[in-house]
Amino acid sequence: MSISPENEHPQKVVGWAARDASGVLSPFNFSRRANGEEDVTIKIAYCGMCHSDLHCIRNEWRNAIYPVVPGHEIAGMVTEVGSNVKEFKVGDKVGVGCMVGACHTCEACEQSLENLCPKGIFTYNSINYDSTITYGGYSDKFVVDKRYVVRFPENLPLDAAAPLLCAGITAYSPMKYYGLAEPGKHLGIVGLGGLGHVAVKFAKAFGVKITVISTSPSKEKEAIEILGADKFLVSRDPEQMQAAMGTMDYILDTVSAKHPLVPLFSLLKANGKLIMVGLPEQAFQFPVFPLIF
């Protein structure tokens, strides 16, 4: 007879779970493992909402393991540490992102690419090494290997810190990896949602020229006056798109819904880069010609 989630582990937890593809969240009692020698236990104060949470609880990626407790932008306070944990102490302000485990022996792990580990374990909707389902941050308590915990500065509020653990990392990482953070470069940012607005803030801090690209003219004021973008481009306006052709060194596409990609290619300079960080439900289809010429 299978053991209920509430009795799998010794620590009782209360969270919010989706039971089916309706995506409706309701109270869910489950359990987490006892704090091990390498573990950190966190009292969760805040957990951000990522668009991938919506994709998952609605089973739009066709991989949901119900019940799903979403949330991988976790911020809180340390309440317990294992005997081998020296990096953290009770009372520290910490967070956890989208991963909680990896093999640490494969080629990807040895190159600090644990996100590509074939045995990687995600914060929720994944299978733990003990064959139980992982449950995310929409709950009151979290137990995690110390490798996957980050410490926040004391002067950073936890509610502001939480979104950095996915939206922040997702915007920051490609900027550094692909050289988008070079001052003086022209970066187009497609979308001004959870990822897009964080990308604008990072790009502004890096001294990059920023053009926000959106289908919604109503977002222009926020993009320029509040977030500090240099320009705003309405992608549905043919004249604006024509005028912007060949002006951008990079484009960071943050949109998580299916949208036209080919018009974006024309905005890039020669050898420009289009980096996709949104995860639309539907597959993209586009001609190869614009990628070559």
C-alpha positions as a Markdown table, in Angstrom:
| # | Residue | x | y | z |
|---|---|---|---|---|
| 1 | Met | 0.0 | 0.0 | 0.0 |
| 2 | Ser | 1.4 | 3.4 | -1.0 |
| 3 | Ile | 2.2 | 6.0 | 1.7 |
| 4 | Ser | 0.4 | 9.3 | 1.6 |
| 5 | Pro | 2.5 | 12.4 | 1.1 |
| 6 | Glu | 1.6 | 13.5 | 4.6 |
| 7 | Asn | 3.3 | 10.5 | 6.1 |
| 8 | Glu | 6.3 | 9.9 | 3.7 |
| 9 | His | 8.6 | 12.0 | 5.9 |
| 10 | Pro | 8.8 | 13.1 | 9.6 |
| 11 | Gln | 8.3 | 16.9 | 9.1 |
| 12 | Lys | 4.7 | 18.0 | 8.6 |
| 13 | Val | 4.2 | 20.7 | 6.1 |
| 14 | Val | 1.2 | 22.8 | 4.9 |
| 15 | Gly | 1.2 | 24.0 | 1.3 |
| 16 | Trp | -1.0 | 24.8 | -1.8 |
| 17 | Ala | -1.3 | 22.2 | -4.6 |
| 18 | Ala | -2.9 | 21.8 | -7.9 |
| 19 | Arg | -4.6 | 18.4 | -8.2 |
| 20 | Asp | -5.4 | 18.5 | -11.9 |
| 21 | Ala | -4.9 | 20.5 | -15.1 |
| 22 | Ser | -7.5 | 23.1 | -14.0 |
| 23 | Gly | -4.5 | 24.6 | -12.2 |
| 24 | Val | -6.7 | 25.5 | -9.2 |
| 25 | Leu | -4.6 | 25.6 | -6.0 |
| 26 | Ser | -6.0 | 24.3 | -2.7 |
| 27 | Pro | -4.6 | 23.5 | 0.8 |
| 28 | Phe | -2.4 | 20.4 | 0.8 |
| 29 | Asn | -0.9 | 18.6 | 3.8 |
| 30 | Phe | 2.4 | 16.8 | 3.1 |
| 31 | Ser | 5.8 | 16.1 | 4.7 |
| 32 | Arg | 9.4 | 16.8 | 4.2 |
| 33 | Arg | 12.5 | 14.8 | 5.2 |
| 34 | Ala | 14.3 | 15.3 | 8.5 |
| 35 | Asn | 17.1 | 17.8 | 8.3 |
| 36 | Gly | 20.2 | 15.7 | 7.3 |
| 37 | Glu | 23.9 | 16.3 | 7.9 |
| 38 | Glu | 24.2 | 18.3 | 4.7 |
| 39 | Asp | 20.8 | 20.0 | 4.8 |
| 40 | Val | 19.3 | 23.3 | 5.6 |
| 41 | Thr | 15.7 | 23.8 | 6.9 |
| 42 | Ile | 14.0 | 27.1 | 5.9 |
| 43 | Lys | 10.9 | 28.8 | 7.2 |
| 44 | Ile | 9.5 | 30.2 | 4.0 |
| 45 | Ala | 8.5 | 33.8 | 4.1 |
| 46 | Tyr | 7.9 | 34.5 | 0.4 |
| 47 | Cys | 7.7 | 32.5 | -2.8 |
| 48 | Gly | 7.5 | 34.2 | -6.2 |
| 49 | Met | 5.2 | 33.2 | -9.0 |
| 50 | Cys | 7.1 | 32.2 | -12.2 |
| 51 | His | 5.2 | 31.7 | -15.5 |
| 52 | Ser | 6.6 | 28.1 | -15.5 |
| 53 | Asp | 4.5 | 27.5 | -12.4 |
| 54 | Leu | 1.4 | 28.2 | -14.4 |
| 55 | His | 2.6 | 26.0 | -17.3 |
| 56 | Cys | 3.2 | 23.2 | -14.9 |
| 57 | Ile | 0.1 | 23.3 | -12.7 |
| 58 | Arg | -2.0 | 23.4 | -15.9 |
| 59 | Asn | 0.0 | 20.6 | -17.4 |
| 60 | Glu | 0.7 | 22.7 | -20.5 |
| 61 | Trp | 4.1 | 21.0 | -20.9 |
| 62 | Arg | 2.5 | 17.6 | -20.5 |
| 63 | Asn | 4.8 | 16.5 | -17.6 |
| 64 | Ala | 2.8 | 17.4 | -14.5 |
| 65 | Ile | 3.0 | 14.9 | -11.6 |
| 66 | Tyr | -0.1 | 15.7 | -9.5 |
| 67 | Pro | -0.5 | 16.9 | -6.9 |
| 68 | Val | 1.8 | 19.8 | -7.8 |
| 69 | Val | 3.1 | 22.2 | -5.2 |
| 70 | Pro | 4.7 | 24.9 | -7.3 |
| 71 | Gly | 7.2 | 27.6 | -6.5 |
| 72 | His | 10.9 | 27.8 | -7.1 |
| 73 | Glu | 11.6 | 31.4 | -6.0 |
| 74 | Ile | 11.8 | 30.7 | -2.3 |
| 75 | Ala | 13.0 | 33.2 | 0.3 |
| 76 | Gly | 13.0 | 32.7 | 4.0 |
| 77 | Met | 15.0 | 32.2 | 7.3 |
| 78 | Val | 17.2 | 29.3 | 8.3 |
| 79 | Thr | 15.7 | 27.4 | 11.2 |
| 80 | Glu | 18.0 | 24.4 | 11.3 |
| 81 | Val | 21.3 | 23.3 | 9.8 |
| 82 | Gly | 23.0 | 19.9 | 9.6 |
| 83 | Ser | 26.2 | 19.0 | 11.4 |
| 84 | Asn | 28.3 | 19.3 | 8.2 |
| 85 | Val | 26.8 | 22.7 | 7.3 |
| 86 | Lys | 29.3 | 25.5 | 8.0 |
| 87 | Glu | 28.1 | 28.0 | 5.4 |
| 88 | Phe | 24.8 | 28.9 | 7.0 |
| 89 | Lys | 23.5 | 29.4 | 10.5 |
| 90 | Val | 20.1 | 29.7 | 12.1 |
| 91 | Gly | 18.6 | 33.1 | 11.4 |
| 92 | Asp | 20.3 | 33.6 | 8.0 |
| 93 | Lys | 18.2 | 35.1 | 5.2 |
| 94 | Val | 18.4 | 32.6 | 2.4 |
| 95 | Gly | 16.7 | 31.4 | -0.8 |
| 96 | Val | 16.4 | 28.4 | -3.1 |
| 97 | Gly | 15.9 | 28.4 | -6.8 |
| 98 | Cys | 14.7 | 25.8 | -9.3 |
| 99 | Met | 17.1 | 22.9 | -8.5 |
| 100 | Val | 17.6 | 20.9 | -5.3 |
| 101 | Gly | 19.8 | 18.0 | -6.5 |
| 102 | Ala | 22.2 | 16.6 | -9.1 |
| 103 | Cys | 24.7 | 13.6 | -9.3 |
| 104 | His | 27.8 | 15.8 | -8.9 |
| 105 | Thr | 29.9 | 13.3 | -10.8 |
| 106 | Cys | 28.9 | 13.6 | -14.5 |
| 107 | Glu | 30.6 | 15.8 | -17.1 |
| 108 | Ala | 27.9 | 18.5 | -16.8 |
| 109 | Cys | 28.2 | 18.7 | -13.0 |
| 110 | Glu | 32.0 | 18.8 | -13.1 |
| 111 | Gln | 31.7 | 21.9 | -15.4 |
| 112 | Ser | 29.3 | 23.6 | -12.9 |
| 113 | Leu | 26.4 | 22.9 | -15.3 |
| 114 | Glu | 24.2 | 21.0 | -12.8 |
| 115 | Asn | 21.1 | 22.3 | -14.6 |
| 116 | Leu | 22.2 | 19.9 | -17.5 |
| 117 | Cys | 22.8 | 16.9 | -15.2 |
| 118 | Pro | 20.7 | 13.9 | -16.5 |
| 119 | Lys | 20.0 | 13.0 | -12.9 |
| 120 | Gly | 19.1 | 16.6 | -11.8 |
| 121 | Ile | 16.3 | 17.1 | -9.4 |
| 122 | Phe | 14.0 | 20.2 | -9.7 |
| 123 | Thr | 12.5 | 22.0 | -6.7 |
| 124 | Tyr | 9.0 | 20.7 | -7.6 |
| 125 | Asn | 7.4 | 18.3 | -10.0 |
| 126 | Ser | 10.4 | 16.1 | -10.0 |
| 127 | Ile | 11.4 | 12.7 | -8.4 |
| 128 | Asn | 13.7 | 12.7 | -5.4 |
| 129 | Tyr | 16.4 | 10.1 | -4.9 |
| 130 | Asp | 14.1 | 8.3 | -2.5 |
| 131 | Ser | 11.5 | 8.1 | -5.2 |
| 132 | Thr | 9.1 | 10.6 | -3.6 |
| 133 | Ile | 7.8 | 13.7 | -5.4 |
| 134 | Thr | 9.5 | 17.0 | -4.8 |
| 135 | Tyr | 7.1 | 19.8 | -3.6 |
| 136 | Gly | 7.9 | 23.5 | -4.1 |
| 137 | Gly | 7.8 | 26.7 | -2.2 |
| 138 | Tyr | 4.1 | 27.3 | -1.9 |
| 139 | Ser | 4.4 | 25.9 | 1.6 |
| 140 | Asp | 5.6 | 26.9 | 5.0 |
| 141 | Lys | 8.8 | 24.9 | 5.3 |
| 142 | Phe | 11.6 | 23.6 | 3.0 |
| 143 | Val | 14.4 | 21.2 | 3.6 |
| 144 | Val | 17.3 | 21.2 | 1.0 |
| 145 | Asp | 20.9 | 20.2 | 0.4 |
| 146 | Lys | 23.2 | 23.2 | 1.4 |
| 147 | Arg | 24.6 | 23.3 | -2.2 |
| 148 | Tyr | 21.3 | 24.8 | -3.4 |
| 149 | Val | 20.9 | 27.5 | -0.8 |
| 150 | Val | 22.0 | 31.1 | -1.4 |
| 151 | Arg | 22.4 | 33.8 | 1.3 |
| 152 | Phe | 20.8 | 37.2 | 0.9 |
| 153 | Pro | 22.4 | 40.4 | 2.2 |
| 154 | Glu | 20.7 | 41.6 | 5.4 |
| 155 | Asn | 19.6 | 44.8 | 3.7 |
| 156 | Leu | 17.7 | 43.0 | 0.9 |
| 157 | Pro | 14.0 | 42.5 | 1.8 |
| 158 | Leu | 13.0 | 38.9 | 1.3 |
| 159 | Asp | 9.9 | 39.8 | -0.8 |
| 160 | Ala | 12.2 | 41.6 | -3.3 |
| 161 | Ala | 14.8 | 38.8 | -3.2 |
| 162 | Ala | 12.5 | 35.9 | -4.1 |
| 163 | Pro | 11.9 | 36.8 | -7.8 |
| 164 | Leu | 15.7 | 37.0 | -8.3 |
| 165 | Leu | 15.9 | 33.2 | -7.9 |
| 166 | Cys | 14.3 | 32.5 | -11.2 |
| 167 | Ala | 13.3 | 35.7 | -13.1 |
| 168 | Gly | 16.5 | 37.4 | -11.9 |
| 169 | Ile | 18.8 | 34.5 | -12.8 |
| 170 | Thr | 17.1 | 33.9 | -16.1 |
| 171 | Ala | 17.7 | 37.5 | -17.2 |
| 172 | Tyr | 21.2 | 37.9 | -15.7 |
| 173 | Ser | 22.8 | 34.6 | -16.8 |
| 174 | Pro | 22.4 | 35.1 | -20.6 |
| 175 | Met | 23.5 | 38.7 | -20.3 |
| 176 | Lys | 26.8 | 37.6 | -18.8 |
| 177 | Tyr | 27.2 | 34.5 | -20.8 |
| 178 | Tyr | 26.6 | 36.0 | -24.2 |
| 179 | Gly | 28.2 | 39.4 | -23.5 |
| 180 | Leu | 24.9 | 41.3 | -23.4 |
| 181 | Ala | 26.2 | 43.3 | -20.4 |
| 182 | Glu | 28.8 | 45.3 | -22.4 |
| 183 | Pro | 28.3 | 49.0 | -21.9 |
| 184 | Gly | 27.3 | 50.8 | -25.1 |
| 185 | Lys | 25.7 | 47.7 | -26.7 |
| 186 | His | 22.1 | 48.0 | -27.9 |
| 187 | Leu | 19.9 | 45.3 | -26.4 |
| 188 | Gly | 16.3 | 44.7 | -27.4 |
| 189 | Ile | 14.1 | 43.1 | -24.6 |
| 190 | Val | 10.9 | 41.4 | -25.9 |
| 191 | Gly | 8.2 | 41.5 | -23.3 |
| 192 | Leu | 7.8 | 43.5 | -20.1 |
| 193 | Gly | 6.4 | 40.8 | -17.8 |
| 194 | Gly | 8.1 | 39.1 | -14.9 |
| 195 | Leu | 11.3 | 38.3 | -16.8 |
| 196 | Gly | 11.3 | 41.4 | -19.0 |
| 197 | His | 11.1 | 44.1 | -16.3 |
| 198 | Val | 14.0 | 42.4 | -14.4 |
| 199 | Ala | 16.0 | 42.2 | -17.6 |
| 200 | Val | 15.5 | 46.0 | -18.1 |
| 201 | Lys | 16.8 | 46.7 | -14.5 |
| 202 | Phe | 19.9 | 44.5 | -15.0 |
| 203 | Ala | 20.6 | 46.0 | -18.4 |
| 204 | Lys | 20.3 | 49.5 | -17.1 |
| 205 | Ala | 22.7 | 48.7 | -14.3 |
| 206 | Phe | 25.2 | 47.3 | -16.9 |
| 207 | Gly | 25.0 | 50.6 | -18.9 |
| 208 | Val | 23.5 | 49.0 | -22.0 |
| 209 | Lys | 21.2 | 50.9 | -24.4 |
| 210 | Ile | 17.8 | 49.3 | -24.0 |
| 211 | Thr | 14.8 | 49.1 | -26.3 |
| 212 | Val | 11.7 | 47.4 | -24.9 |
| 213 | Ile | 9.8 | 45.5 | -27.6 |
| 214 | Ser | 6.1 | 44.9 | -26.9 |
| 215 | Thr | 2.7 | 44.4 | -28.5 |
| 216 | Ser | 1.2 | 46.7 | -25.8 |
| 217 | Pro | 1.6 | 50.5 | -26.4 |
| 218 | Ser | 0.3 | 51.0 | -22.8 |
| 219 | Lys | 3.5 | 49.7 | -21.4 |
| 220 | Glu | 5.7 | 52.5 | -22.8 |
| 221 | Lys | 5.4 | 54.7 | -19.8 |
| 222 | Glu | 6.4 | 52.0 | -17.4 |
| 223 | Ala | 9.3 | 50.9 | -19.6 |
| 224 | Ile | 10.9 | 54.3 | -20.0 |
| 225 | Glu | 9.8 | 56.4 | -17.0 |
| 226 | Ile | 9.8 | 53.8 | -14.3 |
| 227 | Leu | 12.3 | 51.1 | -15.4 |
| 228 | Gly | 14.6 | 53.4 | -17.3 |
| 229 | Ala | 14.6 | 51.9 | -20.9 |
| 230 | Asp | 15.9 | 54.2 | -23.6 |
| 231 | Lys | 13.3 | 53.4 | -26.3 |
| 232 | Phe | 10.0 | 51.6 | -26.7 |
| 233 | Leu | 9.1 | 49.7 | -29.9 |
| 234 | Val | 5.6 | 48.5 | -30.7 |
| 235 | Ser | 6.1 | 45.2 | -32.6 |
| 236 | Arg | 2.7 | 45.5 | -34.3 |
| 237 | Asp | 3.6 | 48.9 | -35.8 |
| 238 | Pro | 5.2 | 48.2 | -39.3 |
| 239 | Glu | 6.7 | 51.7 | -39.4 |
| 240 | Gln | 8.4 | 51.4 | -36.1 |
| 241 | Met | 9.7 | 48.0 | -36.9 |
| 242 | Gln | 11.0 | 49.2 | -40.3 |
| 243 | Ala | 12.8 | 52.1 | -38.6 |
| 244 | Ala | 14.5 | 49.8 | -36.1 |
| 245 | Met | 15.9 | 47.3 | -38.6 |
| 246 | Gly | 19.5 | 46.4 | -38.2 |
| 247 | Thr | 20.0 | 48.5 | -35.0 |
| 248 | Met | 20.3 | 46.0 | -32.2 |
| 249 | Asp | 23.3 | 43.9 | -31.1 |
| 250 | Tyr | 21.3 | 41.5 | -29.1 |
| 251 | Ile | 17.6 | 40.6 | -28.4 |
| 252 | Leu | 16.5 | 38.9 | -25.2 |
| 253 | Asp | 13.1 | 37.4 | -25.8 |
| 254 | Thr | 11.3 | 36.9 | -22.5 |
| 255 | Val | 7.8 | 36.1 | -23.8 |
| 256 | Ser | 6.2 | 32.8 | -22.6 |
| 257 | Ala | 3.5 | 32.7 | -25.3 |
| 258 | Lys | 3.8 | 31.8 | -28.9 |
| 259 | His | 4.6 | 34.9 | -31.0 |
| 260 | Pro | 6.2 | 35.8 | -34.3 |
| 261 | Leu | 10.0 | 35.4 | -34.3 |
| 262 | Val | 10.9 | 36.3 | -37.9 |
| 263 | Pro | 10.2 | 40.0 | -37.5 |
| 264 | Leu | 12.7 | 40.1 | -34.6 |
| 265 | Phe | 15.5 | 38.8 | -36.8 |
| 266 | Ser | 15.4 | 41.9 | -39.0 |
| 267 | Leu | 16.1 | 44.1 | -36.0 |
| 268 | Leu | 19.5 | 42.6 | -35.4 |
| 269 | Lys | 22.8 | 43.8 | -36.8 |
| 270 | Ala | 25.0 | 41.4 | -38.7 |
| 271 | Asn | 26.2 | 38.7 | -36.3 |
| 272 | Gly | 23.6 | 39.8 | -33.8 |
| 273 | Lys | 22.1 | 37.3 | -31.3 |
| 274 | Leu | 18.6 | 36.4 | -30.4 |
| 275 | Ile | 18.4 | 34.7 | -27.0 |
| 276 | Met | 15.2 | 32.9 | -26.0 |
| 277 | Val | 14.4 | 32.6 | -22.3 |
| 278 | Gly | 10.6 | 32.3 | -22.4 |
| 279 | Leu | 9.1 | 28.8 | -22.5 |
| 280 | Pro | 6.0 | 28.9 | -24.7 |
| 281 | Glu | 3.6 | 26.0 | -24.5 |
| 282 | Gln | 3.4 | 25.6 | -28.3 |
| 283 | Ala | 6.3 | 24.8 | -30.7 |
| 284 | Phe | 7.7 | 27.5 | -32.9 |
| 285 | Gln | 7.8 | 27.2 | -36.7 |
| 286 | Phe | 9.7 | 29.6 | -38.9 |
| 287 | Pro | 11.6 | 29.5 | -42.3 |
| 288 | Val | 15.3 | 28.8 | -42.2 |
| 289 | Phe | 16.1 | 31.6 | -44.8 |
| 290 | Pro | 16.1 | 34.5 | -42.3 |
| 291 | Leu | 18.6 | 32.6 | -40.2 |
| 292 | Ile | 21.1 | 32.3 | -43.0 |
| 293 | Phe | 20.7 | 35.6 | -44.9 |
